[in-house]
Amino acid sequence: MYNDIGGFLVQAEEGGPMSETHVKDVWLHRRAEMALDAFSPEERKGVEWALALLGDPTARDFVAANARRVPVDEPLYAFRATPDVRLFFDQAPDGTVRILDILREDKLQALRAGSPRRFRKGTSPLRLRPRVGRGKGLKAGSS
């Protein structure tokens, strides 16, 4: 199966633990592909630009200067595709760049806050309040 992503001919590979798609020297994890499908055309153009840079050996110095190491045990890097979209990638021993995930800034902020939920700007997470005087739970004043 072949798809066209920003002028790249993308071949879907069968099997493998990551179920990836190969784009020149760049591999997209299935999770990254699903994220890409949810983006606006403008965001997709930014991601396509970043994929082109990551796959271009002559742009490796630019990528190295602009990618940021993520503070985790494994060598993982973040690269800004647009002001609100980050690509998270590592590099295989053979030099292939593997895009593991693509996140919008709002999702990234929610993850940084320790919450798996996605929130829009200006909203706060649902605050759970104790159920007092309802059902079988403890009632106010009881211990």
TITOR-761162 format. One record per residue: chain; x, y, z of N, C-alpha, C in turn; residue in three letters. Coordinates in steps of 0.05 Angstrom, whole numbers, plus 5000, padded with zeros to 4 digits. Layout:
REM residues N
(site 'A',(X,Y,Z),(X,Y,Z),(X,Y,Z),'Ala') ...
***
This chain:
REM residues 143
(site 'A',(5017,4976,5000),(5000,5000,5000),(5018,5025,5000),'Met') (site 'A',(5012,5044,4983),(5028,5068,4981),(5009,5092,4985),'Tyr') (site 'A',(5020,5112,4998),(5006,5138,5003),(5025,5160,4995),'Asn') (site 'A',(5014,5184,4990),(5031,5207,4984),(5028,5226,5008),'Asp') (site 'A',(5050,5231,5021),(5051,5250,5044),(5071,5272,5036),'Ile') (site 'A',(5061,5295,5028),(5078,5317,5022),(5098,5311,5000),'Gly') (site 'A',(5091,5296,4980),(5109,5290,4959),(5127,5266,4964),'Gly') (site 'A',(5125,5254,4988),(5140,5230,4994),(5122,5206,4986),'Phe') (site 'A',(5134,5186,4974),(5120,5162,4969),(5123,5144,4994),'Leu') (site 'A',(5102,5139,5008),(5102,5125,5034),(5093,5097,5029),'Val') (site 'A',(5109,5078,5037),(5103,5050,5035),(5096,5039,5062),'Gln') (site 'A',(5073,5027,5065),(5066,5014,5091),(5080,4987,5092),'Ala') (site 'A',(5094,4983,5114),(5108,4957,5118),(5090,4939,5134),'Glu') (site 'A',(5090,4913,5128),(5075,4894,5143),(5091,4884,5167),'Glu') (site 'A',(5077,4878,5189),(5090,4866,5212),(5109,4885,5227),'Gly') (site 'A',(5126,4873,5243),(5144,4889,5259),(5131,4899,5284),'Gly') (site 'A',(5147,4902,5305),(5135,4910,5330),(5123,4938,5330),'Pro') (site 'A',(5133,4956,5312),(5123,4983,5312),(5102,4988,5291),'Met') (site 'A',(5098,4970,5272),(5080,4974,5250),(5084,5001,5237),'Ser') (site 'A',(5107,5005,5225),(5116,5031,5216),(5110,5036,5187),'Glu') (site 'A',(5115,5060,5178),(5114,5068,5150),(5141,5080,5144),'Thr') (site 'A',(5154,5073,5122),(5180,5082,5116),(5179,5105,5096),'His') (site 'A',(5192,5127,5101),(5194,5150,5083),(5223,5157,5080),'Val') (site 'A',(5236,5149,5058),(5264,5152,5054),(5279,5143,5078),'Lys') (site 'A',(5294,5160,5092),(5309,5153,5116),(5293,5159,5142),'Asp') (site 'A',(5267,5162,5139),(5250,5169,5162),(5228,5148,5164),'Val') (site 'A',(5225,5138,5188),(5203,5118,5193),(5182,5132,5211),'Trp') (site 'A',(5157,5128,5203),(5135,5138,5220),(5122,5115,5235),'Leu') (site 'A',(5121,5117,5261),(5107,5098,5277),(5077,5101,5271),'His') (site 'A',(5063,5079,5274),(5034,5080,5268),(5020,5101,5285),'Arg') (site 'A',(5028,5105,5310),(5017,5126,5327),(5021,5154,5315),'Arg') (site 'A',(5045,5159,5303),(5050,5184,5290),(5033,5188,5265),'Ala') (site 'A',(5029,5166,5250),(5012,5168,5226),(4983,5175,5234),'Glu') (site 'A',(4973,5163,5256),(4946,5169,5264),(4944,5199,5273),'Met') (site 'A',(4964,5209,5287),(4964,5237,5295),(4965,5255,5270),'Ala') (site 'A',(4980,5248,5250),(4982,5264,5226),(4955,5266,5212),'Leu') (site 'A',(4940,5244,5212),(4913,5244,5200),(4894,5264,5213),'Asp') (site 'A',(4899,5271,5238),(4881,5288,5253),(4888,5318,5250),'Ala') (site 'A',(4910,5324,5237),(4919,5352,5235),(4906,5367,5212),'Phe') (site 'A',(4906,5393,5215),(4896,5411,5194),(4915,5410,5170),'Ser') (site 'A',(4907,5419,5147),(4925,5420,5124),(4950,5437,5130),'Pro') (site 'A',(4947,5459,5144),(4970,5476,5151),(4990,5461,5169),'Glu') (site 'A',(4979,5447,5189),(4996,5432,5207),(5010,5409,5192),'Glu') (site 'A',(4996,5396,5174),(5008,5375,5158),(5031,5385,5141),'Arg') (site 'A',(5028,5410,5130),(5050,5421,5114),(5075,5425,5132),'Lys') (site 'A',(5071,5434,5157),(5093,5437,5175),(5106,5410,5181),'Gly') (site 'A',(5090,5390,5185),(5101,5363,5191),(5116,5353,5166),'Val') (site 'A',(5105,5357,5142),(5118,5348,5118),(5145,5362,5114),'Glu') (site 'A',(5146,5388,5121),(5171,5403,5120),(5192,5390,5139),'Trp') (site 'A',(5183,5384,5163),(5201,5372,5183),(5210,5344,5174),'Ala') (site 'A',(5192,5329,5163),(5199,5302,5152),(5220,5305,5130),'Leu') (site 'A',(5217,5325,5113),(5236,5329,5092),(5264,5335,5103),'Ala') (site 'A',(5264,5352,5124),(5290,5359,5136),(5302,5335,5150),'Leu') (site 'A',(5286,5320,5164),(5297,5297,5179),(5307,5276,5160),'Leu') (site 'A',(5296,5274,5136),(5304,5254,5116),(5327,5264,5098),'Gly') (site 'A',(5334,5289,5099),(5354,5300,5082),(5381,5300,5095),'Asp') (site 'A',(5400,5284,5085),(5427,5283,5098),(5441,5310,5098),'Pro') (site 'A',(5435,5328,5079),(5449,5354,5079),(5437,5373,5100),'Thr') (site 'A',(5414,5366,5112),(5402,5383,5132),(5407,5373,5160),'Ala') (site 'A',(5423,5352,5163),(5427,5341,5190),(5439,5361,5210),'Arg') (site 'A',(5456,5379,5201),(5467,5399,5219),(5446,5417,5229),'Asp') (site 'A',(5428,5426,5212),(5405,5443,5220),(5388,5428,5240),'Phe') (site 'A',(5381,5403,5234),(5364,5388,5252),(5378,5385,5279),'Val') (site 'A',(5404,5378,5279),(5419,5375,5304),(5419,5400,5321),'Ala') (site 'A',(5421,5423,5307),(5421,5449,5322),(5394,5456,5333),'Ala') (site 'A',(5372,5446,5321),(5345,5454,5329),(5329,5432,5343),'Asn') (site 'A',(5339,5408,5344),(5325,5387,5359),(5334,5389,5388),'Ala') (site 'A',(5315,5383,5406),(5321,5384,5435),(5319,5356,5446),'Arg') (site 'A',(5338,5349,5463),(5338,5323,5477),(5316,5323,5498),'Arg') (site 'A',(5300,5302,5498),(5279,5299,5518),(5291,5286,5542),'Val') (site 'A',(5286,5297,5566),(5299,5286,5590),(5288,5259,5599),'Pro') (site 'A',(5294,5238,5585),(5287,5211,5592),(5312,5194,5589),'Val') (site 'A',(5310,5169,5598),(5333,5151,5597),(5342,5145,5569),'Asp') (site 'A',(5323,5140,5551),(5330,5133,5523),(5337,5158,5507),'Glu') (site 'A',(5353,5156,5487),(5359,5180,5470),(5334,5187,5453),'Pro') (site 'A',(5319,5206,5462),(5294,5215,5448),(5296,5245,5444),'Leu') (site 'A',(5287,5254,5421),(5290,5282,5413),(5263,5294,5405),'Tyr') (site 'A',(5260,5320,5408),(5236,5334,5399),(5245,5355,5378),'Ala') (site 'A',(5229,5357,5357),(5235,5376,5336),(5209,5391,5329),'Phe') (site 'A',(5211,5417,5329),(5187,5434,5324),(5180,5435,5294),'Arg') (site 'A',(5157,5424,5287),(5147,5424,5259),(5132,5450,5253),'Ala') (site 'A',(5116,5459,5272),(5102,5485,5271),(5104,5497,5299),'Thr') (site 'A',(5094,5521,5303),(5095,5532,5330),(5080,5515,5351),'Pro') (site 'A',(5060,5499,5341),(5044,5483,5360),(5047,5453,5357),'Asp') (site 'A',(5065,5444,5339),(5067,5415,5334),(5096,5406,5337),'Val') (site 'A',(5100,5384,5353),(5127,5373,5357),(5128,5345,5347),'Arg') (site 'A',(5151,5338,5334),(5157,5311,5326),(5175,5299,5347),'Leu') (site 'A',(5170,5275,5357),(5187,5262,5376),(5200,5238,5362),'Phe') (site 'A',(5226,5237,5362),(5240,5217,5346),(5265,5207,5360),'Phe') (site 'A',(5275,5184,5350),(5301,5174,5358),(5315,5166,5332),'Asp') (site 'A',(5339,5156,5335),(5354,5147,5311),(5364,5119,5315),'Gln') (site 'A',(5357,5102,5295),(5365,5074,5295),(5395,5072,5290),'Ala') (site 'A',(5408,5049,5298),(5436,5046,5293),(5445,5049,5264),'Pro') (site 'A',(5427,5043,5245),(5433,5047,5217),(5430,5075,5207),'Asp') (site 'A',(5422,5094,5225),(5419,5122,5218),(5391,5130,5211),'Gly') (site 'A',(5373,5111,5209),(5345,5118,5203),(5332,5134,5226),'Thr') (site 'A',(5319,5156,5219),(5305,5171,5239),(5277,5159,5242),'Val') (site 'A',(5270,5153,5267),(5244,5140,5272),(5226,5160,5287),'Arg') (site 'A',(5204,5169,5274),(5185,5187,5286),(5167,5170,5303),'Ile') (site 'A',(5168,5173,5329),(5153,5157,5348),(5126,5169,5355),'Leu') (site 'A',(5124,5196,5354),(5099,5208,5360),(5099,5237,5350),'Asp') (site 'A',(5076,5248,5345),(5072,5276,5337),(5051,5287,5355),'Ile') (site 'A',(5058,5309,5369),(5039,5320,5389),(5035,5349,5385),'Leu') (site 'A',(5010,5358,5390),(5004,5387,5391),(5013,5397,5418),'Arg') (site 'A',(5016,5423,5420),(5025,5436,5445),(5006,5431,5468),'Glu') (site 'A',(4979,5432,5463),(4960,5428,5485),(4962,5399,5496),'Asp') (site 'A',(4966,5380,5479),(4969,5352,5489),(4996,5349,5504),'Lys') (site 'A',(5016,5362,5494),(5042,5361,5507),(5041,5374,5535),'Leu') (site 'A',(5027,5397,5537),(5024,5410,5563),(5008,5392,5583),'Gln') (site 'A',(4988,5378,5573),(4972,5360,5590),(4990,5337,5600),'Ala') (site 'A',(5006,5327,5583),(5024,5305,5591),(5045,5315,5611),'Leu') (site 'A',(5055,5339,5607),(5074,5351,5625),(5062,5354,5653),'Arg') (site 'A',(5037,5361,5654),(5023,5365,5679),(5016,5338,5692),'Ala') (site 'A',(5022,5316,5679),(5017,5290,5690),(4989,5279,5685),'Gly') (site 'A',(4974,5292,5667),(4947,5284,5661),(4946,5271,5634),'Ser') (site 'A',(4933,5248,5631),(4930,5236,5605),(4908,5248,5589),'Pro') (site 'A',(4893,5267,5600),(4870,5279,5586),(4879,5303,5570),'Arg') (site 'A',(4865,5308,5548),(4871,5331,5531),(4852,5354,5539),'Arg') (site 'A',(4863,5377,5543),(4847,5400,5550),(4851,5423,5531),'Phe') (site 'A',(4830,5438,5525),(4833,5461,5508),(4845,5484,5525),'Arg') (site 'A',(4857,5503,5511),(4868,5526,5525),(4846,5541,5540),'Lys') (site 'A',(4851,5549,5564),(4832,5564,5579),(4813,5546,5595),'Gly') (site 'A',(4815,5520,5593),(4798,5503,5609),(4815,5489,5630),'Thr') (site 'A',(4802,5479,5650),(4817,5465,5671),(4805,5437,5673),'Ser') (site 'A',(4821,5418,5684),(4810,5391,5687),(4786,5390,5706),'Pro') (site 'A',(4769,5371,5703),(4746,5367,5720),(4756,5363,5749),'Leu') (site 'A',(4745,5377,5767),(4753,5374,5795),(4733,5355,5808),'Arg') (site 'A',(4743,5334,5819),(4726,5315,5832),(4720,5324,5861),'Leu') (site 'A',(4695,5324,5868),(4687,5332,5895),(4677,5307,5909),'Arg') (site 'A',(4681,5306,5935),(4671,5282,5950),(4641,5282,5949),'Pro') (site 'A',(4631,5258,5947),(4602,5253,5947),(4593,5252,5976),'Arg') (site 'A',(4581,5273,5985),(4572,5274,6013),(4542,5270,6014),'Val') (site 'A',(4534,5250,6031),(4506,5246,6036),(4491,5232,6013),'Gly') (site 'A',(4506,5220,5994),(4493,5206,5972),(4502,5177,5972),'Arg') (site 'A',(4483,5160,5967),(4490,5131,5963),(4502,5119,5988),'Gly') (site 'A',(4521,5100,5984),(4532,5085,6006),(4558,5096,6017),'Lys') (site 'A',(4567,5119,6007),(4593,5130,6016),(4591,5141,6044),'Gly') (site 'A',(4613,5152,6054),(4613,5164,6080),(4597,5190,6078),'Leu') (site 'A',(4584,5196,6100),(4568,5221,6101),(4585,5242,6116),'Lys') (site 'A',(4578,5267,6111),(4592,5288,6124),(4591,5284,6155),'Ala') (site 'A',(4614,5288,6167),(4616,5285,6196),(4621,5257,6206),'Gly') (site 'A',(4619,5237,6189),(4625,5210,6198),(4654,5203,6194),'Ser') (site 'A',(4664,5184,6209),(4692,5176,6205),(4695,5147,6204),'Ser') 
***
